[in-house]
Amino acid sequence: MKILVTGGAGYIGSITDKLLKREGHETVVFDNLKYGHKESVTGKLVVGDLLNTEDLGKLKNEKFDVVIHFAAYALAGESMKHPSDYIKNNILGGLNLLDFMKEEGVKSIVFSSTCAIYGAPNSLPVSENSEKNPGSVYGESKLAFEKMLYWYDRIYGIKHMNLRYFNAAGAALDGSLGEDHDPETHLIPRAIKAALGQLEFELYGRDYDTPDGTVIRDYIHVEDLASAHLLAIEKLNETKKSDSYNLGVGRGYSNLEVIGMVKKVSGVDFPIKFAERREGDPPVIFADNKKAKESLGFSPQHSDLETIVKTAWKWHTKKS
Ligand SMILES: NC(=O)c1ccc[n+]([C@@H]2O[C@H](COP(=O)([O-])OP(=O)(O)OC[C@H]3O[C@@H](n4cnc5c(N)ncnc54)[C@H](O)[C@@H]3O)[C@@H](O)[C@H]2O)c1
């Protein structure tokens, strides 16, 4: 297939793009390189911004079979400081992409959605039908785009797969690509940077109603996430029906458990400075992934915490 990968110079997009090429697909990455890295793209890269329809014009007549839409601003905390940037980029940018697809006759899209659309869940694990109550503008922007996808299916027949990732983590198994955000807000890379002496580690909140007082999250290895995109495309081709799937492993680890694993893998006992809770952080969230397992054949292979941290550690130490 010929696949347009928006945001393919970023963390999850670049690792998925590499897998798609390995599986024999032809890809074109479209990225404005605001958060992505040119070096992470091994094939065709078109530098452009979704907010600029002229940039999208560079992709005309490419005859894509499917779009995988990773491009977005993805920091929940930032979205509360700069709501308008998040709304514009994630909703209007996405809308331009959908209009481009409509004009070009591209009928399928796989969308990087997020567990942030659920907010603080009323019950656990979180299934696809759980109440959606985003606790941040970021989560709201993703939910809004899911709703736009619904209407573009109903009106124009553009079919979608909403893949609601939980916490993407780890690095490419071959050590070639990893998480390289600036600013870095994610727990594992921050803990690794602390172990490497590159930052003072701050942990947000130790008074949550959880066994060790720190928040609990569901971590999914980025290679398992990448594979799920292929499964989603296959399913879409087979059923021609839009759908939504939670992509997590179905169990959570507390921040302190994750930090303990980083200390074990790195062999460095770095200090932790405890800070205030962050606004909008639910105490516990993990996925009910039954639907993805049964219907997509999703079967995480690398998502045990030790493999996640070891692959991330290998990549970060190679990079430093
Ligand atoms: N990392 C996670 O744990 C996680 C969890 C849930 C959902 N997601 C979603 O997955 C996707 C990828 O996340 P990531 O961690 O790889 O983020 P990332 O920031 O590494 O990648 C996003 C890429 O999109 C590009 N981009 C952003 N706005 C653009 C625009 N207007 N035009 C063109 N390119 C643009 C950036 O330059 C970047 O390369 C995002 O949509 C994010 O919301 C990520």
The ligand as a Tripos MOL2 file, in Angstrom:
@<TRIPOS>MOLECULE
LIG
   44    48     1     0     0
SMALL
NO_CHARGES

@<TRIPOS>ATOM
      1 N1          3.4700    9.4030   23.2950 N.am      1 LIG1
      2 C1          2.3850    8.9020   23.8810 C.2       1 LIG1
      3 O1          2.4550    8.2570   24.9390 O.2       1 LIG1
      4 C2          1.0190    9.0990   23.2530 C.ar      1 LIG1
      5 C3         -0.1040    8.6020   23.9230 C.ar      1 LIG1
      6 C4         -1.3640    8.7790   23.3420 C.ar      1 LIG1
      7 C5         -1.4800    9.3800   22.0920 C.ar      1 LIG1
      8 N2         -0.3700    9.8710   21.4760 N.ar      1 LIG1
      9 C6         -0.5410   10.5100   20.1680 C.3       1 LIG1
     10 O2          0.3290    9.8910   19.2370 O.3       1 LIG1
     11 C7          0.8020   10.8410   18.2760 C.3       1 LIG1
     12 C8          2.3110   10.7770   18.2190 C.3       1 LIG1
     13 O3          2.8450   11.0520   19.5130 O.3       1 LIG1
     14 P1          4.4100   11.1920   19.7500 P.3       1 LIG1
     15 O4          4.6730   10.9300   21.1860 O.co2     1 LIG1
     16 O5          5.1250   10.4110   18.6990 O.co2     1 LIG1
     17 O6          4.5890   12.7530   19.5000 O.3       1 LIG1
     18 P2          5.7220   13.5590   18.7120 P.3       1 LIG1
     19 O7          5.6080   14.9640   19.1520 O.co2     1 LIG1
     20 O8          7.0340   12.8750   18.8630 O.co2     1 LIG1
     21 O9          5.2490   13.4130   17.2050 O.3       1 LIG1
     22 C9          4.2900   14.2620   16.6060 C.3       1 LIG1
     23 C10         4.8650   14.7440   15.2850 C.3       1 LIG1
     24 O10         3.8820   15.5480   14.6420 O.3       1 LIG1
     25 C11         4.5310   16.6810   14.0760 C.3       1 LIG1
     26 N3          3.5130   17.7300   13.9680 N.ar      1 LIG1
     27 C12         2.8080   18.3080   14.9700 C.ar      1 LIG1
     28 N4          1.9520   19.2320   14.4840 N.ar      1 LIG1
     29 C13         2.1030   19.2160   13.1180 C.ar      1 LIG1
     30 C14         1.4990   19.9510   12.0700 C.ar      1 LIG1
     31 N5          0.5920   20.8950   12.2830 N.pl3     1 LIG1
     32 N6          1.9020   19.6810   10.7920 N.ar      1 LIG1
     33 C15         2.8380   18.7370   10.5450 C.ar      1 LIG1
     34 N7          3.4510   18.0310   11.5210 N.ar      1 LIG1
     35 C16         3.0860   18.2680   12.7960 C.ar      1 LIG1
     36 C17         5.6600   17.0080   15.0350 C.3       1 LIG1
     37 O11         6.6980   17.7550   14.4570 O.3       1 LIG1
     38 C18         6.1060   15.6090   15.4650 C.3       1 LIG1
     39 O12         7.1300   15.1130   14.6160 O.3       1 LIG1
     40 C19         0.2350   12.1890   18.7080 C.3       1 LIG1
     41 O13        -0.9100   12.4510   17.9450 O.3       1 LIG1
     42 C20        -0.1400   11.9730   20.1660 C.3       1 LIG1
     43 O14        -1.2110   12.7880   20.5480 O.3       1 LIG1
     44 C21         0.8760    9.7360   22.0220 C.ar      1 LIG1
@<TRIPOS>BOND
     1     1     2 1
     2     2     3 2
     3     2     4 1
     4     4     5 ar
     5     4    44 ar
     6     5     6 ar
     7     6     7 ar
     8     7     8 ar
     9     8     9 1
    10     8    44 ar
    11     9    10 1
    12     9    42 1
    13    10    11 1
    14    11    12 1
    15    11    40 1
    16    12    13 1
    17    13    14 1
    18    14    15 2
    19    14    16 1
    20    14    17 1
    21    17    18 1
    22    18    19 2
    23    18    20 1
    24    18    21 1
    25    21    22 1
    26    22    23 1
    27    23    24 1
    28    23    38 1
    29    24    25 1
    30    25    26 1
    31    25    36 1
    32    26    27 ar
    33    26    35 ar
    34    27    28 ar
    35    28    29 ar
    36    29    30 ar
    37    29    35 ar
    38    30    31 1
    39    30    32 ar
    40    32    33 ar
    41    33    34 ar
    42    34    35 ar
    43    36    37 1
    44    36    38 1
    45    38    39 1
    46    40    41 1
    47    40    42 1
    48    42    43 1
@<TRIPOS>SUBSTRUCTURE
     1 LIG1         1 GROUP 0 **** ****
